[in-house]
Amino acid sequence: MSLEFHQVDAFTDQAFRGNPAAVYRLDSWPADELLQRIATEHNLSETAFVVREGETWRIRWFTPRTEVPLCGHATLAAAHVLFEAYGEPGDRLEFICQSGVLRVFREGDGLLALDFPALVPTELGVTPELERALQVSPVDALAADKLLVLLESEQAVRDCKPDLAAIARLPWQGVIVTARGQEVDFVSRFFAPAVGVDEDPVTGSAHCSLIPYWSRRLAKRMLTAQQLSARGGQLRCRLEGDRVSIAGRAVTVMRGQLLL
């Protein structure tokens, strides 16, 4: 048996930048154990699997270690593959996942926009444990599904070198560090060693919390963002009530057959 896959760099229009994801369009669901083994074999931050269900698509995402309930860049990658490689018609795709209904829209000029839930973070406060884990003094800390930590400057975000073992012990899926940007509205990085991703190159799902946070802080609905990982990525963001729009480009860099 062979399965076709595509590898896509998301939130970029250049190969070898943005966040890579493998995408499989399947006819039916194999055993979860096989899905996890495939994701572990690819060893990317996420591998996306999609199966058509009527007019929608069921989507699931796996890190090299576990399944996750929400992933932005691999959803962008999956939409890119369905539109470009498989010729899905129209300008909208609808996905069903653990986190509910997600939509992806073609916005022109190569942009794909994710319609995701807004996850408004609530005030938590800085603890000594968090300071030790980040090895930097945060300005503030808030929590949603991920921990959002405000640092004093873009340079502080760039320079952050957390204790990953300590980060993995915190009771959140991962830790976002963020600050006001110099050339964009805000910058961020995301660390998730507990799910097998020490640092994610570009994290769409983190922006479900970043967008409402910075929209309120800057009094703006439309925002530009940059993730300051080694690969880097650019995002165009918009707050839409209890939803967020996260837009970016994607490029296919590889396609092949997994032989089983």
Backbone as a ProteinNet text record, in pm:
[ID]
protein_1_A
[PRIMARY]
MSLEFHQVDAFTDQAFRGNPAAVYRLDSWPADELLQRIATEHNLSETAFVVREGETWRIRWFTPRTEVPLCGHATLAAAHVLFEAYGEPGDRLEFICQSGVLRVFREGDGLLALDFPALVPTELGVTPELERALQVSPVDALAADKLLVLLESEQAVRDCKPDLAAIARLPWQGVIVTARGQEVDFVSRFFAPAVGVDEDPVTGSAHCSLIPYWSRRLAKRMLTAQQLSARGGQLRCRLEGDRVSIAGRAVTVMRGQLLL
[TERTIARY]
85.1	0	88	46.1	116.9	18	65	-15.9	56.8	-14.5	45.6	49.6	160.8	170.3	233.5	207.9	270.7	329.8	445.5	504.3	501.2	447.3	419.6	483.8	546.7	593.2	482.9	429.8	314.3	355.1	276.6	299.5	428.1	449.4	562.2	535.5	606.5	601.6	738.3	825.7	960.1	984.1	1043.1	1081.3	1182.5	1173.4	1265.4	1245	1133.4	1097.3	956.1	901	770	773.6	657.8	646.4	609.8	694.2	664.3	561.3	475.7	377.9	361.8	345.6	309.5	157.5	102.2	-42.5	-77.7	-172.3	-224.2	-373.6	-418.6	-561.4	-594.6	-675.3	-706.3	-850.1	-876.5	-1012.7	-1091.6	-1023.5	-1087.7	-982	-1026.7	-934.6	-871	-739	-673	-668.4	-604	-592	-511.6	-549.1	-476.3	-327.8	-295.3	-154.3	-76.4	-136.1	-67.6	-50.7	-155.1	-143	-27.5	-17.1	90.7	227.8	236.4	363.5	406.1	309.1	340.6	393.7	325.5	370.2	508.8	533.7	665.3	771.7	736.9	831	866.8	767.7	796.1	875.8	849.9	925	916.2	800.4	772.1	687.7	674.3	596.8	453.8	395.2	264.6	253.6	180.1	135.5	-16.5	-76.3	-222.1	-277.6	-391.2	-463.5	-605.6	-655	-789.9	-866.4	-995	-1086.5	-1214.9	-1265.3	-1388.7	-1508.3	-1594	-1721.2	-1830.1	-1891.2	-1991.7	-1929	-1978.9	-1926.1	-1811.7	-1776.6	-1670.4	-1557.5	-1456.7	-1341.2	-1317.3	-1294.3	-1248.6	-1097.1	-1042.4	-898.2	-846.2	-731.1	-663.3	-514.7	-452.2	-311.4	-233.6	-116.5	-30.5	109.4	162	303.6	380.7	512.8	585.4	550.2	480.1	452.8	305.4	216.3	76.6	-16	-146.6	-246.5	-277	-301.7	-334	-471.8	-542.6	-679.7	-693.3	-587.5	-596.5	-458.5	-449.2	-321.7	-348.5	-284.3	-306.5	-226.8	-94	-12.6	-41.2	-71	-100.7	-239.4	-330.9	-459.6	-439.6	-357	-323.3	-258.5	-166.4	-99.2	-199.1	-292.5	-392.7	-481.2	-524.4	-606.6	-528.4	-403.2	-318.5	-309.4	-291.1	-281.4	-413.7	-525.4	-654.7	-686.9	-655.4	-679.9	-584.1	-454.2	-353.4	-321.8	-312.7	-274.5	-394.5	-509.1	-625	-738.9	-716.8	-811.1	-947.5	-955	-1085.1	-1140.5	-1267.7	-1324.4	-1364.7	-1392.7	-1442.6	-1331.7	-1373.5	-1279.6	-1290.2	-1358.6	-1374.9	-1371	-1302.1	-1302.9	-1348.6	-1423.4	-1468.8	-1413.5	-1353.6	-1294.2	-1365.4	-1382.5	-1435.5	-1321.4	-1309	-1199.4	-1243.9	-1153.5	-1184.4	-1228.8	-1181.5	-1211.2	-1331.7	-1404.6	-1523.9	-1504.3	-1573.3	-1568.8	-1463.5	-1377.6	-1276.4	-1298.3	-1271.5	-1286.1	-1158.8	-1133.1	-1019.5	-1071.4	-1034.9	-1081.3	-963.8	-982.4	-886.5	-917.6	-815.9	-838.2	-771.1	-712.8	-644.3	-498.4	-418.4	-275.4	-204.4	-258.4	-194.7	-224.1	-303.3	-332.2	-441.9	-422.4	-524.7	-552.5	-679.5	-716.5	-787.2	-734.3	-795.7	-901.5	-1018.2	-1123.8	-1125.2	-1067.3	-1048.7	-1120.4	-1143.2	-1203.1	-1105.5	-1158.2	-1078.8	-1074.7	-955.8	-937.5	-880.6	-967.9	-926.7	-853.5	-727.1	-653	-696.2	-688.2	-723.8	-599.1	-605.8	-490.3	-450.2	-320.2	-267.8	-165.6	-76.9	29.7	156.8	268.6	400.2	435.2	481.4	522.4	672.5	734.9	877.5	907.7	816	835.3	844.3	758.5	759.3	888.1	930.9	1055.8	1173.3	1177.7	1288	1281.4	1160.4	1146.3	1187.9	1149.1	1180.4	1321.2	1377.6	1509.6	1513.9	1400.7	1387.5	1276.4	1274.5	1171.3	1055	940.1	825.1	760	688.9	609.3	474.4	416.1	283.8	266.8	170.3	138.9	-11.9	-63.7	-205.8	-220.7	-339.8	-357.7	-487.5	-479.7	-594.7	-561.3	-563.8	-516.3	-364.5	-299.4	-155.6	-126	-7.6	34	89.7	40.2	85.6	164.2	289.3	378.7	427.5	401.3	445.3	586.5	675.3	810.7	825.6	936.4	948.5	976.3	1030.4	1067.7	1079.9	1082	1105.9	1240	1341.1	1472.7	1468.7	1390.7	1378.4	1315.7	1219.6	1160.4	1265.9	1343.3	1448.7	1550.5	1584	1692.2	1647.1	1517.4	1466.2	1522.1	1580.4	1635.5	1581.8	1460.7	1396.8	1457.6	1433.5	1465.8	1353.8	1378.3	1271.3	1216.5	1300.9	1252	1154.8	1185	1095.4	966.9	976.9	858	765.1	822.8	743.5	665.8	713.2	644.3	530.5	519.2	411.3	278.1	167.5	37.8	-34.8	39.2	-21.7	37	-34.7	12.7	146.1	171.5	296.9	298.6	408.5	427	455.9	374.8	395.4	468	575.6	634.8	609.2	573.9	532.1	572	578.9	608.6	561.9	552.2	522.2	634.8	597.6	697.2	752.4	868.4	929.3	876.5	860.9	812.7	675.1	626.7	491.8	425.2	296.5	226	275	299.5	351.8	433	521.5	605.6	583.6	623.2	605.8	702.3	712.9	774.2	689.6	698.6	616.4	697.7	693.4	767.8	668.4	678.4	584.6	656.7	758.4	833	749.5	641.2	559.8	491.2	469.6	407.3	508.5	637.1	740.5	787.4	754.7	795	868.3	1000.8	1076.1	1042.8	1056	1010.7	943.1	819.5	743.6	780	808.3	850.2	746	621.2	511.8	383.9	315.1	206.7	75.4	-6	-135.6	-222.7	-229.2	-319.2	-281.3	-153	-112.9	-175.9	-201.9	-260.3	-408.3	-471.1	-608.3	-614.7	-506	-497	-425.1	-322.7	-244.5	-329.3	-417.4	-494.9	-590	-674.4	-759.4	-678.6	-565.7	-483.1	-429.4	-365.2	-304.2	-408	-519.6	-626.3	-676.6	-697	-741.1	-631.8	-509.4	-398.5	-367.2	-377.6	-342.9	-465.3	-584.9	-710.2	-716.9	-684.5	-686.6	-750.2	-832.7	-889.5	-796.7	-725	-636.7	-492.2	-418.5	-284.3	-189.1	-62.9	42	128.9	177.1	251.6	367.7	469.4	584.7	623.9	649.4	701.6	852.5	925.8	1070.1	1150.4	1104.2	1183.1	1295.3	1381.9	1491.8	1439.8	1329.2	1271.6	1187.5	1120.7	1040.3	911.9	816.8	691.1	614.1	532.7	454.8	306	228.2	84.7	9.5	-105.5	-196.9	-317.7	-349.3	-445.4	-561.4	-677.9	-794.8	-885.7	-934.4	-1031.1	-1171	-1250	-1386.9	-1481.4	-1504.1	-1592.8	-1532.7	-1601	-1548.8	-1467.9	-1428.8	-1344.1	-1222.4	-1120.9	-1004.2	-975.9	-924.8	-877.3	-726.1	-663.5	-517.1	-476.1	-416.6	-389.7	-239.5	-207.8	-69.7	-63.5	56.1	78.1	139.7	148.6	207.2	270.8	370.3	438.6	467.1	436.6	467.2	615.1	684.1	826.9	860.7	763.5	793.8	663.2	666.8	556.3	612.4	539.3	591.3	491.9	540.6	459.1	518.9	435.4	473.7	441.4	541.6	523.6	504.6	393.8	361.3	349.1
-119.9	0	123.9	224.9	351.8	464.2	570.7	688.1	810.8	894.4	1015.9	1124.3	1196	1308.7	1428.4	1545.5	1670.6	1737.4	1798	1876.6	2023.1	2103.6	2243.8	2331.8	2440.8	2543.6	2649.5	2668.4	2755.5	2886.5	2989.2	3126.6	3183.3	3150.1	3203.3	3181.5	3255.3	3227.4	3183	3143.2	3098.3	2959.4	2873.5	2741.2	2754.8	2662.3	2651.5	2759.9	2830.9	2925.5	2891.3	2969.4	2937.1	2806.1	2741.1	2619.5	2501.5	2398.6	2284.9	2191	2138	2036.9	1936	1810.7	1707.8	1696.6	1672.7	1665.4	1537	1461.2	1340.5	1357.5	1341.6	1331.6	1183.2	1134.8	992.6	965.1	843.3	802.6	762.4	711.7	670.7	672.6	658.9	670	534.3	526.9	407.5	414.2	318.4	317	438.1	489	601.8	571.4	447.9	410.9	435.1	405	427.4	576.5	655.8	799.9	855.6	810.3	858.9	814	692	642.5	722	756.2	836.5	973.5	1036.9	1168.6	1161.3	1055.6	1037.7	1018.9	947	924.9	1056.1	1142	1271.9	1363	1352	1428.4	1579.5	1625.7	1768	1810.5	1940.6	1984	1931.6	1926	1862.7	1795.7	1686.7	1622.1	1624.6	1669.3	1680.7	1567.8	1514.1	1411.3	1461.1	1450.6	1496.1	1386.1	1374.3	1280.3	1356.6	1343.1	1412.2	1351.9	1440.6	1399.7	1486.2	1438.5	1518.1	1640.9	1759.6	1884.8	1940.2	1874.8	1923.2	1820.7	1856	1768.1	1750.6	1628.4	1601.2	1615.3	1693	1714.1	1676.5	1609.8	1573.8	1607	1642.4	1683	1604.6	1560	1485.8	1548	1571	1602.2	1470.2	1473.2	1346	1262.3	1322.7	1252.9	1228.5	1319.2	1308.1	1381.9	1351.3	1426.2	1555.9	1664.8	1794.2	1839	1920	1956.3	2069.8	2146.2	2261	2293.2	2317.7	2354.1	2446.4	2560.8	2658.3	2631.7	2617.7	2611.5	2485.7	2373.1	2250.8	2256	2336.1	2359.1	2443.4	2547.7	2628.8	2541.1	2453.7	2363.2	2268.2	2213.7	2121.6	2191.1	2314	2388.9	2416.5	2454.2	2478.8	2354.4	2237.7	2112.5	2079.5	2093.9	2062.3	2155	2283.1	2377.3	2354	2346	2349.2	2211.6	2109.1	1976.1	1894.3	1910.2	1828.1	1904.8	2034.4	2111.9	2131.9	2142.6	2169.6	2302.6	2304	2426.6	2527	2647.6	2750.9	2819	2905.9	2986.2	2960	2850.1	2821.9	2672.5	2633.4	2496	2496.6	2394	2381	2252.2	2263.8	2150	2128.2	2002	1963.7	1902.6	1943.7	1893.1	1887.9	1850.6	1845.3	1980	2088.6	2223.4	2286.1	2208.9	2261.8	2279.1	2378.5	2404.6	2510.8	2482.5	2575.7	2600.4	2720.2	2751.9	2818.4	2793.7	2857.9	2921.9	3050.5	3127.1	3169.5	3163.9	3225.3	3374.5	3457.6	3601.9	3674.4	3603	3667	3693.3	3709.1	3735.2	3624.5	3501.8	3387.9	3372.4	3462.7	3456	3355.6	3277.9	3191.2	3239.1	3253.9	3305.4	3197.8	3169.2	3075.8	3146.9	3087.3	3136.7	3044.3	3091.6	3012.1	3077.6	3002.4	3063.4	3157.2	3266.8	3355.2	3295.6	3285.3	3232	3344.2	3416.2	3535.1	3492.3	3531.7	3489.9	3569.7	3505.9	3570.6	3592.2	3696	3734.9	3623.2	3597	3493.1	3548.7	3633.7	3688.1	3606.1	3671	3608.2	3537.3	3414.5	3336.1	3311.3	3286	3251.4	3129.2	3031.9	2911.6	2948.1	3040.3	3082.1	3157.5	3245.2	3318.5	3223	3121.9	3024.9	2946.6	2911.4	2834.1	2915.4	3042.3	3126.8	3184.7	3191.5	3250	3396.6	3464.8	3606.9	3660.2	3790.8	3849.9	3898.2	3829.3	3871.2	3997.3	4067.9	4182.7	4136.4	4032.8	3984.4	3842.2	3771.4	3636.2	3617.6	3557.4	3529.9	3386.8	3331.8	3192	3171.5	3089.7	3031	2882.6	2826.4	2688.6	2682.3	2795.5	2809.6	2923.7	2925.4	3034.9	3146.5	3267.2	3383.8	3473.9	3499.4	3575.4	3699.6	3815.3	3942.2	3973.4	4001.3	4044.2	4192.2	4251.4	4397.1	4451.1	4368.6	4420.4	4308.3	4347.1	4250.1	4180.2	4255.2	4194.5	4090.4	4115.4	4017.4	3888.5	3899.4	3779.7	3705.3	3779.4	3717.6	3644.9	3704.7	3652.9	3544.7	3519.9	3426.7	3285.2	3228.4	3092.8	3015.8	2964.8	2902.1	2767.4	2726.2	2591.4	2501.1	2426.6	2350.4	2240.1	2179.9	2077.8	2138.6	2260.1	2328.6	2372.6	2417.2	2454.3	2334	2216.5	2095.2	2056.3	2097.7	2062.8	2158.6	2271.1	2365.9	2308.6	2344.4	2281.6	2344.3	2372	2423	2349.1	2357.6	2290.7	2346.8	2472.5	2536.3	2679.3	2749.6	2886	2978.1	3083.9	3188.9	3303.8	3352.7	3478.7	3582	3703.8	3804.9	3943.7	4037.4	4177.2	4262.7	4392.7	4487.8	4480	4479.6	4469.7	4604.3	4601	4723.3	4756	4654.5	4675.7	4615.2	4536.1	4479.7	4512.6	4483	4518.2	4438.3	4307.3	4227.6	4111.2	4062.1	3947.4	3840.2	3719.2	3609.2	3496.4	3404.6	3272.5	3174.7	3044.9	2945.6	2820.8	2777.5	2660.7	2556.5	2432.7	2327.2	2193.5	2185.6	2060	1945	1974	1866.4	1783	1841.7	1766.1	1734.3	1745.9	1705.7	1813.9	1941.1	2052.3	2154.6	2149	2240.5	2386	2424	2555.9	2540.1	2587.2	2577.9	2696.6	2674.4	2786.7	2896.9	2859.4	2957.2	2888.4	2949.4	2880.7	2954.1	2906.1	2969.9	2967	2852.5	2840.3	2934.6	2968.4	3064.4	3200.5	3232	3361.8	3369.7	3256.2	3260.7	3339	3336.9	3416.6	3549.1	3546.8	3669.2	3779.1	3742.1	3844.2	3918.5	3850	3928.1	4006.1	3949.9	4021.5	4151.9	4143.8	4263.1	4356.6	4303.1	4389.9	4481.4	4424.8	4505.9	4603.5	4555.6	4638.1	4754.5	4730.2	4832.7	4904.2	4860.8	4919.3	4912.8	4793.2	4771.8	4636.1	4628.5	4499.5	4427	4502.4	4444.4	4461.9	4351.9	4351.8	4275.5	4315.2	4238.9	4174	4053.3	3977.2	3904	3878.4	3801.3	3704.7	3579.4	3483.8	3475.7	3493.5	3515	3387	3277	3153.5	3165	3064.2	3065.1	3069.3	2997.7	2998.5	3122.6	3171.8	3292.8	3274.9	3365.9	3361.6	3491	3522.6	3645.6	3611.6	3685.5	3661.5	3793.8	3791.6	3904.3	3864.1	3943.6	3902.1	4000.9	3946.7	4031.5	3970.8	4053.5	4008.6	4026.3	3918.6	3920	3869.6	3951.5	3912.8	3798.1	3682.4	3567.3	3474.5	3525.3	3451.2	3536.8	3471.7	3543.6	3497.4	3588.8	3557.5	3563.7	3455.1	3443.6	3409.9	3504.4	3486.6	3477.4	3393.6	3379.3	3302.4	3288.2	3215	3079.3	2995.9	2862.8	2820.3	2734.3	2683.9	2535.3	2454.8	2312	2292.3	2215.5	2193.1	2048.2	1957.9	1816.5	1739.4	1634.4	1540.9	1402	1301.2	1166.4	1062.1	939.4	826.1	761.3	741.6	664.1	519.1	432	292.1	209.2	139	59.6	-87.6
0	0	0	-73.8	-73.2	-48.2	18.3	47.2	-6	-79.7	-134.3	-27.7	-22.9	69	-1.5	54.2	11	134.4	117.8	226.9	186.2	275.2	245.7	352.1	308.3	400.9	411.9	531	553.9	618.1	592.2	636.8	577.6	450.7	375.5	227.8	142.8	-0.9	-52.1	41.2	6.5	63	-18.3	31.7	144.5	239.4	352.9	457.8	448.9	553.5	600.7	692.7	745.9	823.2	832	912.8	822.4	816	729.5	791.6	706.3	748.3	635.7	673.1	575.8	572.8	453.6	436.6	362.8	417.9	355.3	331.4	206.7	177.5	167.8	260.4	270.3	227.3	183.9	150	273.4	376	501	610.3	733.5	846.3	879.3	877.8	930.7	1082.6	1145.6	1291.2	1339	1455.7	1513.5	1529.5	1562.4	1580	1451.8	1336.8	1210	1183.4	1210.1	1192.2	1274.7	1399.8	1484.6	1433	1384.7	1330.9	1207.6	1123.9	1005	1046.5	1142	1188.8	1251.9	1327	1388.3	1280.5	1174.5	1064.7	994.8	973.5	909.9	1003.2	1133.4	1234.1	1210.5	1164.8	1153	1272.6	1293.9	1410.7	1402.1	1280.8	1262.8	1126.4	1125.3	1002.3	1003.5	892.2	882.9	797.8	841.4	767.1	743.9	620.5	590	517	550.2	484.8	454.6	331.4	295.6	368.9	420.8	480.7	418.9	310.4	240.8	178.3	217.4	163.3	246.7	356.7	444.5	449.3	525.7	545.2	694.1	736.2	872.3	871.9	964.9	971.8	1109.9	1111.6	1236.8	1221	1333.6	1331.6	1437.5	1399.3	1491.1	1492.5	1611.3	1627	1622.3	1631.3	1638	1761.1	1857.8	1983.6	2011.9	1963.6	2006.2	1910.2	1919.5	1844.9	1919.3	1843.9	1904.1	1856.9	1939.3	1906.6	1806	1782.1	1692.5	1638.3	1507.4	1446.7	1329	1329.1	1223.2	1097.6	1111.7	990.3	909.5	976.2	901.8	838.3	893.6	828.2	703.5	714.5	597.6	490.7	532.4	438.6	372.9	451.7	397.1	295	325.2	230.1	102	116	-0.6	-88.3	-27.4	-102.9	-171	-99.2	-158.7	-276.2	-262.5	-371.8	-489.2	-460.1	-565.7	-623	-539.1	-588.3	-632.8	-564.7	-594.3	-661.5	-685.4	-765	-704.4	-570.5	-508.7	-560.3	-602.5	-660.6	-553	-598.6	-508.7	-431.2	-341.9	-263.5	-114	-75.8	66.9	90.7	198.8	246.4	391.8	429.9	568.2	626.1	744.1	813.1	946.3	982.5	1112.9	1192.8	1318.1	1401.2	1546.6	1635	1778.1	1833.3	1771.2	1820.6	1752.9	1672.3	1607.6	1458	1402.3	1257.6	1228.8	1132.1	1085.6	937.3	892.3	750.5	698.8	571.6	504.5	377	356.8	241.9	154.9	24	-67.5	-75.6	-47.6	-44.5	-160.4	-255	-366.2	-335.3	-440.7	-426.9	-349.3	-360.4	-295.6	-148.4	-90.2	53.3	82.9	187.9	243.9	385.5	419.6	551.8	632.1	749.3	842.1	925.2	936.4	1026	1146.8	1258.9	1379.3	1497.2	1604.7	1724	1794.6	1845.6	1931.2	2071.8	2127.7	2263.2	2349.1	2415	2489.9	2616.7	2632.1	2751.5	2874.2	2988.4	3114	3199	3279.9	3360.2	3456.3	3462.6	3549.7	3646.7	3595.1	3678.4	3667.2	3690.2	3677.6	3807.2	3795.5	3912.3	3907.1	4021	4019.4	3933.6	3933.6	3851.9	3704.6	3660.5	3520.6	3487.4	3575	3552.2	3539.4	3623.7	3615.7	3485.5	3442.3	3319.4	3197.4	3193	3077.9	3084.7	3204.1	3226.7	3180.3	3202.5	3172.4	3262.4	3285.2	3370.3	3284.3	3287.2	3206.4	3262.4	3174.5	3216.1	3270.2	3204.6	3244.2	3192.2	3246.4	3200.1	3202.2	3093.7	3079.9	3029.5	3039.3	3001.3	2924.7	2820.9	2752.9	2740.3	2619	2605.9	2615	2583.8	2595.9	2692.7	2748	2834.4	2747.3	2764	2687.7	2781.3	2745.2	2832.3	2758.3	2816.2	2758.7	2805.2	2708.9	2740.2	2707	2751.5	2745.2	2605.8	2513.8	2383.1	2281.6	2153.2	2047.4	2067.3	2108	2128.9	2239.6	2343.4	2451.3	2400.3	2307.8	2246.6	2164.5	2085.2	2004.7	2093	2205.3	2289.9	2386.4	2396.6	2496.7	2474.8	2580.2	2576	2696.5	2685	2801.1	2836.1	2958.8	3003.4	2954.2	2846.6	2782.6	2872.8	2953.3	3045.4	3146.5	3193	3286.3	3216	3091.3	3013.9	2999.5	2974.2	2954.1	3079.3	3195.2	3321	3354.4	3284.1	3312.3	3264	3327.6	3296.3	3177.8	3069.3	2947.7	2828.7	2715.9	2594.1	2548.8	2576.7	2538.6	2589	2562.9	2611	2492.3	2480.5	2381.7	2451.1	2391.4	2438.3	2329.5	2370	2273.4	2320.1	2224.9	2255.3	2138.6	2161.7	2053.6	1950.6	1823.5	1717.8	1675.8	1610.7	1559.1	1418.8	1333.4	1196.6	1173.7	1268.3	1265.1	1398.4	1408.2	1531.6	1651.6	1631.5	1742.4	1688.9	1774.4	1741.5	1848.1	1815.9	1911.4	1880.8	1976.3	1959.2	2040.6	2006.3	2074.9	2103.5	2231	2276.8	2329.7	2279	2321.4	2336.4	2421	2434.5	2488.6	2561.4	2618.1	2510.8	2391	2281.4	2171.8	2202.9	2108.9	2014.3	2042.4	1956.3	2043.6	2042.5	2129	2096.4	1969.3	1924.7	1789.8	1780.7	1656.8	1568.4	1439.1	1354.2	1338.6	1308.7	1296.5	1344.5	1439.3	1509.2	1490.5	1395.4	1373.2	1496.3	1566.2	1681.2	1795	1808.4	1911.6	1887.3	1760.9	1728.3	1761.8	1795.7	1846.3	1977.1	2054	2176.7	2153.2	2067.5	2043.8	1980.1	1886.7	1816.9	1911	1990.4	2081.4	2184.9	2228	2326.4	2268	2150.4	2092.7	2032.2	1985.8	1935.5	2045.8	2162.9	2276.5	2319.8	2325	2375.7	2281.7	2150.4	2052.1	1996.1	2035.5	1985.7	1833.4	1777.9	1633.5	1604.9	1499.9	1458.7	1361.4	1278.5	1178.3	1222.8	1222.3	1279.8	1188.2	1192.3	1125.3	1231.8	1201.9	1302.9	1238.1	1317.9	1274.3	1385.3	1349.2	1446.1	1427.8	1536.3	1530.8	1551.9	1496	1497.7	1396.6	1391.7	1296	1152.2	1122.7	988.3	963	1065.2	1055.7	978	1000.6	928.7	945.6	844.7	843.6	845.5	924.3	935.6	929.8	860.8	861.1	944.5	1043.8	1145.6	1154.4	1191.1	1206.7	1312.6	1402.6	1502.7	1447.4	1451.5	1400.2	1509.2	1611.5	1721.1	1799.3	1798.7	1870.9	1779.7	1662.6	1569.2	1534.8	1482.1	1431.6	1289.3	1208.5	1074.1	1076.3	1031.8	1031.5	888.8	818.2	675.6	648.7	550.3	507.3	376.5	325.8	201.8	232.9	129.8	146.8	15.5	24.1	-93.9	-75.9	-178.1	-174.4	-205.2	-120.6	-140.4	-169.1	-150.3	-166.9	-186.6	-266.2	-273.9	-298.1	-250.7	-265.4	-221.3	-209.8	-171.2	-45.2	54.5	171.3	141.9	150.4	115.8	241.7	249	369	333.9
[MASK]
++++++++++++++++++++++++++++++++++++++++++++++++++++++++++++++++++++++++++++++++++++++++++++++++++++++++++++++++++++++++++++++++++++++++++++++++++++++++++++++++++++++++++++++++++++++++++++++++++++++++++++++++++++++++++++++++++++++++++++++++++++++++++++++++++++

